[in-house]
Amino acid sequence: MLDVRGLKKVYEGPGRRVEAVRDLTFTVAAGELVCLVGPSGCGKTTLLKCVGGLLEPTAGEVFLAGRRVAGPPPGMAFVFQEYGRSLFPWMRVGANVELPLRQKGLGRARRGELVADALASVGLADAAGAYPWQLSGGMQQRVAIARALAYEPEVLLMDEPFAAVDAQTRADLEDLVRALWRERGITVLFVTHDIDEAVYLGQRVIVLSASPTVVQEQLRVDLPDGRDQVHTRVAPRFAELRTRVYEQIQAAKRSAAGAPLKEPRRADAPPPH
């Protein structure tokens, strides 16, 4: 569904050149939920914006279902980290969710159906008449997710969408994303700085190196599909996978600082004592 080939992004200005992403190649299968993690400042958001057609890469290509991405494609939706800036405060919740549907040329009745279905899916069926500023932060991010769902995308890009909410709300939103992913079969590429979140959510975790960024490791998350916040996070295998991802991120930091890398440990090896 998503094919990233040799992606490179360089920012240039007067007397300044920053190579944010050096050479990224990976794929995401249709219906897969993949999480991207890496050291702070490694270019995760830059990568996601290039994948979503919001930034033009310096080199390399991105393909969505075999079609080259040369701008925001119609089969893709984006959920940003800063929900307070992605929602229009002067528009009611229903109008915020409906807004991108107007670009699709849908009739009013069909737009209304999609808006109602999306809001119900995120637990906000009665909030269509409210303004975003009347809702909590977690509820506002649910509105942003509903707006993306109403668009009926093939691929959903999520850029650290829960970074600004409290821990309890974050757990609820994580479970919401997994439930929506299972119900709707959407392909999800989820960027996060939280290792536990990546392992809990993903079927696969792609670990990025420090900037300039390459793919350091791809880890299959072989946890049961039915996950919950209480039992999954205390499972021995969850701890092993979390440790593996943490080790890789620390190795990326050491590499960036010029320190020698430790021999990588196999993903199926027992955790260190």
Backbone as CSV, one residue per row, in Angstrom:
resi,resn,N_x,N_y,N_z,CA_x,CA_y,CA_z,C_x,C_y,C_z
1,MET,0.823,-1.214,0.000,0.000,0.000,0.000,0.854,1.260,0.000
2,LEU,1.920,1.254,0.818,2.810,2.410,0.921,4.238,1.949,0.672
3,ASP,4.916,2.611,-0.260,6.258,2.208,-0.677,7.157,3.444,-0.683
4,VAL,8.109,3.479,0.244,9.047,4.594,0.361,10.398,4.123,-0.162
5,ARG,10.920,4.817,-1.164,12.137,4.367,-1.840,13.208,5.462,-1.823
6,GLY,14.279,5.209,-1.079,15.436,6.098,-1.082,15.121,7.536,-0.750
7,LEU,14.227,7.760,0.191,13.772,9.117,0.496,14.876,9.931,1.174
8,LYS,15.088,11.132,0.665,16.090,12.047,1.209,15.499,13.447,1.251
9,LYS,15.781,14.152,2.358,15.314,15.527,2.471,16.415,16.388,3.054
10,VAL,16.772,17.438,2.308,17.794,18.383,2.733,17.163,19.767,2.800
11,TYR,17.341,20.442,3.932,16.892,21.828,4.074,18.099,22.740,3.825
12,GLU,17.913,23.703,2.929,19.010,24.599,2.591,18.571,26.046,2.755
13,GLY,19.510,26.848,3.253,19.274,28.276,3.407,20.591,29.009,3.278
14,PRO,20.569,30.306,3.463,21.811,31.090,3.352,22.880,30.592,4.329
15,GLY,23.935,30.012,3.784,25.038,29.533,4.608,24.707,28.353,5.491
16,ARG,23.615,27.653,5.189,23.190,26.553,6.063,22.609,25.425,5.231
17,ARG,23.044,24.211,5.536,22.524,23.033,4.852,22.329,21.924,5.878
18,VAL,21.099,21.450,6.028,20.794,20.407,7.004,20.219,19.199,6.273
19,GLU,20.908,18.078,6.400,20.423,16.826,5.818,19.568,16.125,6.871
20,ALA,18.263,16.316,6.786,17.358,15.781,7.799,17.134,14.292,7.634
21,VAL,16.919,13.860,6.407,16.676,12.449,6.095,17.632,12.058,4.982
22,ARG,18.405,11.010,5.205,19.452,10.666,4.241,19.002,9.643,3.214
23,ASP,18.465,8.521,3.651,18.129,7.445,2.707,17.177,6.476,3.379
24,LEU,15.888,6.706,3.227,14.880,5.879,3.885,14.150,5.013,2.871
25,THR,14.148,3.732,3.118,13.438,2.788,2.265,12.684,1.803,3.149
26,PHE,11.382,1.724,2.974,10.568,0.738,3.692,9.205,0.659,3.015
27,THR,8.454,-0.362,3.346,7.101,-0.531,2.817,6.128,-0.766,3.961
28,VAL,4.867,-0.468,3.704,3.779,-0.757,4.639,2.698,-1.486,3.856
29,ALA,2.343,-2.679,4.301,1.353,-3.481,3.594,-0.052,-2.940,3.817
30,ALA,-0.949,-3.257,2.913,-2.350,-2.846,3.056,-2.922,-3.412,4.349
31,GLY,-3.554,-2.555,5.134,-4.170,-2.977,6.377,-3.216,-3.139,7.543
32,GLU,-1.959,-2.752,7.364,-0.963,-2.909,8.429,-0.924,-1.655,9.303
33,LEU,-0.587,-1.844,10.588,-0.387,-0.735,11.511,1.092,-0.739,11.894
34,VAL,1.814,0.258,11.419,3.262,0.346,11.624,3.581,1.599,12.418
35,CYS,4.450,1.455,13.418,4.884,2.594,14.221,6.326,2.942,13.892
36,LEU,6.599,4.235,13.825,7.939,4.764,13.583,8.456,5.426,14.853
37,VAL,9.644,5.005,15.309,10.261,5.632,16.467,11.709,5.952,16.127
38,GLY,12.318,6.816,16.922,13.712,7.169,16.715,14.116,8.242,17.693
39,PRO,15.405,8.563,17.744,15.875,9.610,18.656,15.204,10.950,18.354
40,SER,15.158,11.793,19.359,14.594,13.131,19.173,15.364,13.873,18.091
41,GLY,14.624,14.510,17.177,15.244,15.284,16.117,15.737,14.462,14.941
42,CYS,15.279,13.221,14.838,15.780,12.354,13.763,15.028,12.539,12.446
43,GLY,14.033,13.404,12.426,13.344,13.670,11.168,12.058,12.900,10.972
44,LYS,11.437,12.430,12.056,10.204,11.641,11.940,9.087,12.450,11.285
45,THR,8.916,13.702,11.724,7.856,14.543,11.155,8.170,14.901,9.706
46,THR,9.436,15.183,9.423,9.845,15.464,8.039,9.499,14.282,7.143
47,LEU,9.816,13.085,7.605,9.493,11.879,6.838,7.997,11.787,6.581
48,LEU,7.192,11.981,7.630,5.751,11.827,7.480,5.181,12.865,6.522
49,LYS,5.696,14.087,6.564,5.221,15.132,5.648,5.603,14.827,4.208
50,CYS,6.771,14.216,3.999,7.151,13.798,2.642,6.244,12.667,2.164
51,VAL,5.955,11.719,3.049,5.072,10.608,2.687,3.678,11.131,2.339
52,GLY,3.211,12.129,3.090,1.879,12.679,2.873,1.788,13.710,1.763
53,GLY,2.906,13.971,1.081,2.885,14.933,-0.012,2.863,16.377,0.429
54,LEU,3.156,16.643,1.704,3.171,18.016,2.214,4.534,18.669,2.040
55,LEU,5.565,17.852,1.865,6.915,18.334,1.580,7.441,17.580,0.367
56,GLU,8.173,18.280,-0.481,8.784,17.621,-1.634,10.148,17.080,-1.232
57,PRO,10.396,15.776,-1.368,11.706,15.237,-1.002,12.801,15.732,-1.933
58,THR,14.012,15.794,-1.414,15.159,16.171,-2.230,15.500,15.060,-3.219
59,ALA,15.320,13.828,-2.789,15.551,12.664,-3.644,14.661,11.537,-3.152
60,GLY,14.502,10.529,-4.003,13.667,9.394,-3.643,12.208,9.597,-4.020
61,GLU,11.425,8.562,-3.804,10.014,8.590,-4.197,9.149,7.887,-3.158
62,VAL,7.877,8.267,-3.142,6.866,7.619,-2.316,5.721,7.193,-3.220
63,PHE,5.252,5.950,-3.048,4.147,5.442,-3.841,3.013,5.001,-2.918
64,LEU,1.804,5.403,-3.265,0.599,4.981,-2.565,-0.198,4.088,-3.507
65,ALA,-0.306,2.815,-3.150,-1.018,1.843,-3.989,-0.526,1.893,-5.433
66,GLY,0.792,2.015,-5.601,1.391,2.017,-6.930,1.413,3.352,-7.631
67,ARG,0.800,4.385,-7.032,0.765,5.713,-7.639,1.765,6.628,-6.939
68,ARG,2.588,7.287,-7.707,3.607,8.167,-7.129,2.959,9.353,-6.427
69,VAL,3.428,9.647,-5.225,2.918,10.778,-4.451,3.674,12.039,-4.867
70,ALA,2.959,12.986,-5.470,3.560,14.242,-5.905,2.878,15.441,-5.245
71,GLY,2.040,15.183,-4.274,1.267,16.180,-3.545,0.331,15.404,-2.650
72,PRO,-0.445,16.067,-1.805,-1.370,15.332,-0.939,-2.325,14.458,-1.756
73,PRO,-2.221,13.130,-1.647,-3.052,12.254,-2.466,-4.457,12.103,-1.888
74,PRO,-5.441,11.844,-2.730,-6.817,11.723,-2.245,-7.045,10.520,-1.347
75,GLY,-6.176,9.526,-1.393,-6.385,8.320,-0.585,-5.705,8.352,0.767
76,MET,-5.306,9.534,1.226,-4.530,9.633,2.456,-5.073,10.737,3.351
77,ALA,-5.061,10.484,4.665,-5.476,11.497,5.642,-4.391,11.624,6.702
78,PHE,-4.318,12.807,7.326,-3.228,13.146,8.245,-3.834,13.603,9.564
79,VAL,-3.371,13.034,10.682,-3.746,13.517,12.013,-2.501,14.124,12.641
80,PHE,-2.563,15.422,12.930,-1.405,16.147,13.432,-1.323,16.078,14.954
81,GLN,-0.147,16.403,15.468,0.079,16.402,16.909,-0.707,17.514,17.590
82,GLU,-0.712,18.701,16.999,-1.309,19.860,17.651,-2.760,20.035,17.214
83,TYR,-3.646,19.297,17.881,-5.065,19.340,17.527,-5.637,20.746,17.659
84,GLY,-5.091,21.543,18.608,-5.595,22.893,18.808,-5.374,23.793,17.606
85,ARG,-4.386,23.440,16.767,-4.100,24.243,15.580,-4.682,23.616,14.312
86,SER,-5.073,22.354,14.370,-5.614,21.710,13.178,-7.132,21.821,13.102
87,LEU,-7.776,22.177,14.204,-9.225,22.389,14.205,-9.510,23.890,14.157
88,PHE,-10.553,24.260,13.438,-10.924,25.675,13.336,-11.850,26.046,14.501
89,PRO,-11.402,26.925,15.415,-12.179,27.191,16.627,-13.507,27.882,16.370
90,TRP,-13.654,28.572,15.229,-14.907,29.280,14.936,-15.947,28.382,14.256
91,MET,-15.545,27.133,13.954,-16.465,26.184,13.328,-16.871,25.109,14.334
92,ARG,-18.122,24.725,14.295,-18.578,23.664,15.191,-17.922,22.329,14.810
93,VAL,-17.996,21.396,15.735,-17.342,20.100,15.541,-17.790,19.432,14.245
94,GLY,-19.095,19.406,14.007,-19.605,18.788,12.792,-19.055,19.425,11.534
95,ALA,-18.938,20.739,11.535,-18.416,21.464,10.371,-16.920,21.197,10.185
96,ASN,-16.189,21.055,11.288,-14.770,20.721,11.200,-14.571,19.358,10.554
97,VAL,-15.385,18.407,10.965,-15.267,17.050,10.412,-15.693,17.019,8.945
98,GLU,-16.679,17.832,8.590,-17.220,17.836,7.234,-16.328,18.552,6.229
99,LEU,-15.498,19.476,6.700,-14.773,20.372,5.807,-14.041,19.672,4.662
100,PRO,-13.201,18.650,4.912,-12.492,18.030,3.783,-13.409,17.279,2.824
101,LEU,-14.593,16.921,3.292,-15.521,16.187,2.417,-16.057,17.085,1.306
102,ARG,-16.047,18.379,1.522,-16.523,19.305,0.485,-15.615,19.268,-0.745
103,GLN,-14.344,18.954,-0.508,-13.408,18.863,-1.627,-13.654,17.622,-2.487
104,LYS,-14.398,16.654,-1.952,-14.662,15.411,-2.681,-15.917,15.506,-3.546
105,GLY,-16.625,16.613,-3.445,-17.812,16.794,-4.273,-18.992,15.937,-3.858
106,LEU,-19.043,15.570,-2.585,-20.142,14.740,-2.109,-21.377,15.592,-1.816
107,GLY,-22.541,14.982,-1.963,-23.783,15.675,-1.650,-23.939,15.884,-0.161
108,ARG,-24.835,16.801,0.216,-25.006,17.145,1.620,-25.432,15.934,2.448
109,ALA,-26.329,15.119,1.934,-26.815,13.967,2.693,-25.682,12.976,2.974
110,ARG,-24.873,12.711,1.940,-23.767,11.762,2.124,-22.732,12.321,3.094
111,ARG,-22.454,13.621,3.003,-21.516,14.245,3.947,-22.029,14.099,5.372
112,GLY,-23.313,14.311,5.560,-23.902,14.184,6.890,-23.781,12.772,7.438
113,GLU,-23.978,11.778,6.569,-23.841,10.382,7.002,-22.421,10.080,7.457
114,LEU,-21.449,10.537,6.670,-20.052,10.268,6.996,-19.629,10.971,8.283
115,VAL,-20.083,12.206,8.472,-19.762,12.946,9.689,-20.356,12.258,10.910
116,ALA,-21.624,11.869,10.831,-22.286,11.220,11.958,-21.616,9.890,12.292
117,ASP,-21.271,9.124,11.269,-20.623,7.830,11.489,-19.249,8.001,12.125
118,ALA,-18.473,8.976,11.637,-17.129,9.190,12.166,-17.168,9.653,13.617
119,LEU,-18.065,10.589,13.933,-18.162,11.066,15.311,-18.634,9.954,16.247
120,ALA,-19.563,9.123,15.798,-20.005,8.001,16.619,-18.865,7.018,16.854
121,SER,-18.028,6.834,15.852,-16.921,5.885,15.960,-15.897,6.293,17.011
122,VAL,-15.773,7.595,17.248,-14.802,8.064,18.244,-15.481,8.453,19.561
123,GLY,-16.748,8.087,19.717,-17.448,8.331,20.968,-17.935,9.746,21.166
124,LEU,-18.166,10.479,20.064,-18.607,11.873,20.153,-19.882,12.111,19.342
125,ALA,-20.781,11.176,19.388,-21.997,11.262,18.583,-22.825,12.510,18.903
126,ASP,-22.745,12.990,20.141,-23.577,14.129,20.557,-22.819,15.460,20.543
127,ALA,-21.622,15.478,19.979,-20.785,16.679,20.072,-20.767,17.515,18.804
128,ALA,-21.548,17.156,17.786,-21.470,17.852,16.504,-21.754,19.344,16.610
129,GLY,-22.617,19.747,17.548,-22.998,21.150,17.667,-22.092,21.972,18.557
130,ALA,-21.095,21.330,19.185,-20.189,22.053,20.077,-19.052,22.695,19.293
131,TYR,-18.389,23.656,19.919,-17.172,24.226,19.351,-15.971,23.486,19.935
132,PRO,-14.866,23.379,19.201,-13.696,22.661,19.717,-13.224,23.166,21.079
133,TRP,-13.273,24.480,21.287,-12.777,25.032,22.547,-13.654,24.673,23.746
134,GLN,-14.830,24.127,23.481,-15.691,23.672,24.571,-15.376,22.244,25.001
135,LEU,-14.450,21.584,24.300,-14.112,20.190,24.568,-12.740,20.077,25.223
136,SER,-12.530,18.968,25.908,-11.216,18.700,26.491,-10.205,18.412,25.384
137,GLY,-8.922,18.398,25.743,-7.888,18.109,24.762,-8.061,16.745,24.122
138,GLY,-8.370,15.742,24.937,-8.573,14.403,24.391,-9.748,14.343,23.436
139,MET,-10.817,15.059,23.771,-11.984,15.081,22.897,-11.684,15.821,21.597
140,GLN,-10.876,16.880,21.671,-10.500,17.588,20.451,-9.691,16.688,19.517
141,GLN,-8.810,15.883,20.094,-8.041,14.982,19.242,-8.933,13.897,18.650
142,ARG,-9.975,13.503,19.362,-10.955,12.569,18.794,-11.664,13.204,17.588
143,VAL,-11.935,14.502,17.682,-12.548,15.202,16.546,-11.608,15.169,15.347
144,ALA,-10.314,15.396,15.594,-9.335,15.360,14.505,-9.274,13.971,13.876
145,ILE,-9.361,12.945,14.703,-9.370,11.567,14.184,-10.652,11.317,13.391
146,ALA,-11.779,11.813,13.910,-13.054,11.646,13.204,-13.011,12.317,11.840
147,ARG,-12.411,13.490,11.754,-12.294,14.190,10.473,-11.517,13.343,9.463
148,ALA,-10.443,12.699,9.940,-9.662,11.832,9.060,-10.472,10.610,8.639
149,LEU,-11.208,10.012,9.554,-12.013,8.824,9.241,-13.118,9.146,8.240
150,ALA,-13.757,10.298,8.409,-14.859,10.667,7.521,-14.397,10.779,6.077
151,TYR,-13.135,11.065,5.880,-12.572,11.211,4.541,-12.431,9.863,3.837
152,GLU,-12.592,8.779,4.583,-12.499,7.403,4.083,-11.143,7.141,3.392
153,PRO,-10.045,7.346,4.118,-8.725,7.191,3.497,-8.313,5.732,3.378
154,GLU,-7.405,5.483,2.444,-6.752,4.180,2.371,-5.629,4.101,3.397
155,VAL,-4.951,5.228,3.602,-3.820,5.295,4.530,-4.042,6.458,5.493
156,LEU,-3.790,6.191,6.771,-3.906,7.213,7.799,-2.515,7.466,8.381
157,LEU,-2.027,8.719,8.263,-0.753,9.127,8.831,-1.022,9.850,10.145
158,MET,-0.306,9.454,11.206,-0.530,10.052,12.521,0.817,10.502,13.090
159,ASP,0.938,11.802,13.342,2.205,12.380,13.777,2.170,12.700,15.272
160,GLU,2.625,11.758,16.095,2.637,11.916,17.549,1.316,12.511,18.044
161,PRO,0.190,11.895,17.704,-1.097,12.546,17.960,-1.489,12.624,19.425
162,PHE,-0.817,11.855,20.299,-1.233,11.838,21.703,-0.188,12.465,22.621
163,ALA,0.769,13.173,22.050,1.861,13.730,22.851,1.392,14.814,23.812
164,ALA,0.284,15.479,23.495,-0.139,16.632,24.300,-1.257,16.319,25.287
165,VAL,-1.605,15.041,25.455,-2.693,14.692,26.371,-2.129,13.951,27.581
166,ASP,-2.934,13.861,28.630,-2.473,13.199,29.844,-2.420,11.688,29.650
167,ALA,-1.791,10.983,30.603,-1.518,9.548,30.458,-2.795,8.726,30.330
168,GLN,-3.804,9.033,31.126,-5.047,8.262,31.072,-5.757,8.458,29.737
169,THR,-5.822,9.708,29.285,-6.441,9.990,27.985,-5.655,9.326,26.864
170,ARG,-4.337,9.338,26.988,-3.485,8.716,25.979,-3.790,7.230,25.856
171,ALA,-3.931,6.545,26.981,-4.244,5.117,26.946,-5.577,4.870,26.253
172,ASP,-6.579,5.703,26.563,-7.889,5.550,25.922,-7.790,5.766,24.411
173,LEU,-7.006,6.756,23.983,-6.874,7.051,22.557,-6.085,5.954,21.836
174,GLU,-5.098,5.386,22.502,-4.367,4.259,21.911,-5.326,3.105,21.609
175,ASP,-6.172,2.779,22.579,-7.138,1.693,22.374,-8.153,2.058,21.295
176,LEU,-8.509,3.331,21.209,-9.420,3.779,20.161,-8.803,3.553,18.781
177,VAL,-7.535,3.914,18.616,-6.874,3.748,17.319,-6.823,2.273,16.925
178,ARG,-6.480,1.405,17.848,-6.433,-0.027,17.512,-7.824,-0.553,17.153
179,ALA,-8.847,-0.088,17.870,-10.206,-0.539,17.573,-10.651,-0.071,16.190
180,LEU,-10.384,1.187,15.866,-10.766,1.721,14.554,-9.988,1.034,13.436
181,TRP,-8.713,0.773,13.683,-7.881,0.084,12.692,-8.432,-1.307,12.394
182,ARG,-8.820,-2.038,13.428,-9.374,-3.386,13.218,-10.718,-3.316,12.501
183,GLU,-11.569,-2.378,12.909,-12.918,-2.304,12.352,-12.920,-1.862,10.889
184,ARG,-12.044,-0.926,10.542,-12.106,-0.292,9.223,-11.034,-0.776,8.257
185,GLY,-10.050,-1.509,8.754,-9.032,-2.046,7.859,-8.152,-1.002,7.209
186,ILE,-8.001,0.158,7.850,-7.170,1.230,7.293,-5.695,0.905,7.523
187,THR,-4.868,1.269,6.566,-3.423,1.187,6.739,-2.973,2.392,7.560
188,VAL,-2.222,2.151,8.640,-1.838,3.231,9.556,-0.319,3.295,9.675
189,LEU,0.235,4.500,9.481,1.639,4.781,9.765,1.649,5.795,10.903
190,PHE,2.135,5.357,12.059,1.986,6.101,13.315,3.368,6.492,13.836
191,VAL,3.654,7.794,13.887,4.926,8.291,14.408,4.768,8.612,15.889
192,THR,5.706,8.149,16.695,5.669,8.429,18.125,7.083,8.486,18.667
193,HIS,7.276,9.218,19.769,8.554,9.202,20.474,8.491,8.260,21.665
194,ASP,7.318,7.676,21.917,7.084,6.827,23.082,7.279,5.355,22.702
195,ILE,8.310,4.727,23.245,8.636,3.342,22.892,7.516,2.396,23.298
196,ASP,6.987,2.552,24.517,5.909,1.679,24.969,4.687,1.784,24.061
197,GLU,4.379,3.002,23.638,3.232,3.206,22.748,3.447,2.503,21.420
198,ALA,4.666,2.590,20.884,4.964,1.947,19.606,4.782,0.442,19.686
199,VAL,5.279,-0.166,20.759,5.171,-1.622,20.912,3.729,-2.029,21.180
200,TYR,3.005,-1.233,21.952,1.614,-1.562,22.261,0.717,-1.481,21.030
201,LEU,0.928,-0.463,20.203,0.046,-0.226,19.068,0.378,-1.083,17.852
202,GLY,1.656,-1.180,17.531,2.051,-1.629,16.205,2.077,-3.128,15.987
203,GLN,1.895,-3.502,14.728,2.223,-4.845,14.293,3.712,-4.944,13.975
204,ARG,4.276,-3.783,13.650,5.694,-3.693,13.336,6.199,-2.333,13.798
205,VAL,7.444,-2.287,14.276,8.068,-1.038,14.692,9.296,-0.803,13.818
206,ILE,9.334,0.357,13.166,10.503,0.752,12.391,11.299,1.733,13.234
207,VAL,12.551,1.363,13.541,13.420,2.205,14.353,14.321,3.004,13.422
208,LEU,14.278,4.321,13.565,15.103,5.207,12.744,16.388,5.567,13.472
209,SER,17.426,5.824,12.699,18.697,6.257,13.271,18.617,7.730,13.640
210,ALA,19.684,8.235,14.249,19.785,9.673,14.468,19.966,10.368,13.125
211,SER,19.700,11.667,13.097,19.818,12.438,11.857,21.278,12.550,11.434
212,PRO,21.577,12.447,10.118,20.677,12.201,8.980,20.170,10.761,8.975
213,THR,18.901,10.604,8.751,18.167,9.413,9.136,18.162,8.309,8.090
214,VAL,18.347,7.087,8.583,18.144,5.873,7.803,17.342,4.916,8.674
215,VAL,16.840,3.836,8.086,16.148,2.807,8.859,17.202,1.952,9.557
216,GLN,17.167,1.970,10.876,18.148,1.201,11.651,17.704,-0.239,11.850
217,GLU,16.415,-0.447,12.122,15.912,-1.809,12.321,14.403,-1.823,12.110
218,GLN,13.895,-2.958,11.667,12.459,-3.185,11.587,12.142,-4.404,12.451
219,LEU,11.248,-4.222,13.390,10.966,-5.241,14.398,9.514,-5.684,14.314
220,ARG,9.296,-6.958,14.133,7.950,-7.510,14.116,7.446,-7.645,15.546
221,VAL,6.266,-7.099,15.841,5.681,-7.170,17.180,4.769,-8.391,17.235
222,ASP,5.257,-9.448,17.846,4.517,-10.707,17.858,3.696,-10.872,19.137
223,LEU,3.049,-9.787,19.546,2.114,-9.846,20.660,0.740,-10.271,20.145
224,PRO,-0.125,-10.814,21.027,-1.485,-11.161,20.592,-2.210,-9.946,20.036
225,ASP,-3.102,-10.177,19.080,-3.833,-9.080,18.467,-4.760,-8.395,19.464
226,GLY,-5.368,-9.183,20.347,-6.243,-8.616,21.367,-5.422,-8.071,22.530
227,ARG,-5.167,-6.763,22.537,-4.315,-6.152,23.554,-5.131,-5.263,24.486
228,ASP,-4.666,-5.134,25.709,-5.290,-4.198,26.641,-4.215,-3.580,27.512
229,GLN,-4.546,-2.433,28.085,-3.555,-1.644,28.803,-3.061,-2.323,30.078
230,VAL,-3.859,-3.205,30.660,-3.480,-3.831,31.927,-2.575,-5.028,31.700
231,HIS,-3.013,-5.978,30.865,-2.289,-7.242,30.751,-1.153,-7.204,29.730
232,THR,-1.358,-6.505,28.615,-0.332,-6.502,27.577,0.954,-5.860,28.069
233,ARG,0.845,-4.766,28.792,2.032,-4.004,29.193,2.860,-4.689,30.277
234,VAL,2.301,-5.694,30.956,3.076,-6.433,31.959,3.513,-7.802,31.446
235,ALA,3.206,-8.100,30.189,3.600,-9.394,29.617,5.113,-9.422,29.412
236,PRO,5.760,-10.562,29.677,7.215,-10.658,29.476,7.652,-10.310,28.052
237,ARG,6.872,-10.730,27.054,7.259,-10.448,25.671,7.195,-8.953,25.378
238,PHE,6.247,-8.247,25.983,6.173,-6.797,25.807,7.461,-6.154,26.328
239,ALA,7.926,-6.614,27.494,9.155,-6.067,28.065,10.357,-6.362,27.171
240,GLU,10.399,-7.549,26.587,11.507,-7.904,25.702,11.540,-7.002,24.466
241,LEU,10.376,-6.815,23.863,10.298,-5.979,22.665,10.623,-4.525,22.984
242,ARG,10.107,-4.043,24.108,10.389,-2.674,24.508,11.888,-2.482,24.724
243,THR,12.513,-3.458,25.374,13.954,-3.381,25.618,14.727,-3.346,24.308
244,ARG,14.301,-4.172,23.366,14.983,-4.213,22.077,14.911,-2.855,21.365
245,VAL,13.747,-2.244,21.340,13.597,-0.946,20.682,14.431,0.108,21.410
246,TYR,14.381,0.079,22.739,15.163,1.048,23.526,16.650,0.906,23.231
247,GLU,17.149,-0.325,23.162,18.556,-0.559,22.863,18.943,0.021,21.505
248,GLN,18.064,-0.147,20.531,18.362,0.353,19.196,18.401,1.884,19.155
249,ILE,17.515,2.526,19.890,17.520,3.990,19.930,18.770,4.502,20.630
250,GLN,19.153,3.841,21.719,20.390,4.236,22.395,21.602,4.010,21.500
251,ALA,21.592,2.922,20.727,22.680,2.665,19.788,22.745,3.754,18.731
252,ALA,21.577,4.227,18.288,21.541,5.307,17.300,22.147,6.579,17.873
253,LYS,21.858,6.862,19.135,22.421,8.057,19.773,23.935,7.934,19.898
254,ARG,24.428,6.748,20.278,25.876,6.557,20.407,26.568,6.701,19.062
255,SER,25.913,6.166,18.032,26.484,6.262,16.689,26.587,7.712,16.249
256,ALA,25.557,8.502,16.550,25.565,9.908,16.173,26.650,10.672,16.914
257,ALA,26.963,10.217,18.148,27.981,10.885,18.952,29.384,10.379,18.635
258,GLY,29.475,9.377,17.732,30.770,8.858,17.345,31.273,7.725,18.195
259,ALA,30.442,7.217,19.119,30.844,6.097,19.966,30.645,4.794,19.217
260,PRO,31.449,3.757,19.529,31.272,2.470,18.848,29.954,1.827,19.219
261,LEU,29.328,1.173,18.260,28.066,0.484,18.499,28.304,-0.850,19.173
262,LYS,27.404,-1.217,20.073,27.438,-2.551,20.639,26.877,-3.549,19.634
263,GLU,27.263,-4.788,19.794,26.720,-5.828,18.937,25.219,-5.914,19.160
264,PRO,24.392,-5.798,18.122,22.943,-5.828,18.320,22.475,-7.174,18.839
265,ARG,21.489,-7.142,19.713,20.932,-8.357,20.278,19.723,-8.784,19.457
266,ARG,19.572,-10.084,19.258,18.444,-10.588,18.488,17.137,-10.234,19.187
267,ALA,16.101,-9.980,18.355,14.801,-9.613,18.904,14.188,-10.733,19.726
268,ASP,14.591,-11.989,19.422,14.011,-13.118,20.163,14.880,-13.547,21.335
269,ALA,15.956,-12.791,21.603,16.824,-13.131,22.718,16.198,-12.654,24.019
270,PRO,16.547,-13.291,25.160,15.975,-12.856,26.441,16.472,-11.486,26.819
271,PRO,15.698,-10.724,27.592,16.114,-9.387,27.988,17.300,-9.450,28.927
272,PRO,18.119,-8.393,28.961,19.278,-8.381,29.859,18.835,-8.350,31.311
273,HIS,19.661,-8.924,32.207,19.345,-8.939,33.638,19.838,-7.658,34.297
